[in-house]
Amino acid sequence: MPDNWASLVDDLSRELLPGWTEDWLILERERWGQMRVYALEAVAQQFLTAEQYLPALQTALVAMKVDPIRETAHRIAIEVHLAEGNIACAIKRYQDYRDFLHRELSVVPSTQMTQLLQRLRHEVSSR
């Protein structure tokens, strides 16, 4: 991971030319938004894999701010909480995301997200 990860994450959190209203920026902003959320998720996943949980969580939270509907960053945040043993935080993160999706789009989280929570609940009940 880069030593200046905080600067990288800060750069990726910024919108393209905020305040500008030119029509050509609509597609460019969408493209930049997609690129930065993928980059943020990749950085968060690398931190998670390296067991650097604070930067992993912080980076996932930035990705969630960029695209709150996209599930990948929410899953990474849940996995960080699980890796740290913070089961209640993981469940709360899932419930908040599930409620958000229901409220905003009347949909439920993906099968992958639901299976993550089911594994979590199975681990809790096995203890």
Secondary structure, DSSP 8 states (H G I E B T S, - for coil): --TTHHHHHHHHTS-SSTT---TTHHHHHHHHHHHHHHHHHHHHHHHHHTT-HHHHHHHHHHHHHH-SS-SHHHHHHHHHHHHTT-HHHHHHHHHHHHHHHHHHHS----HHHHHHHHHHHHHHHH-
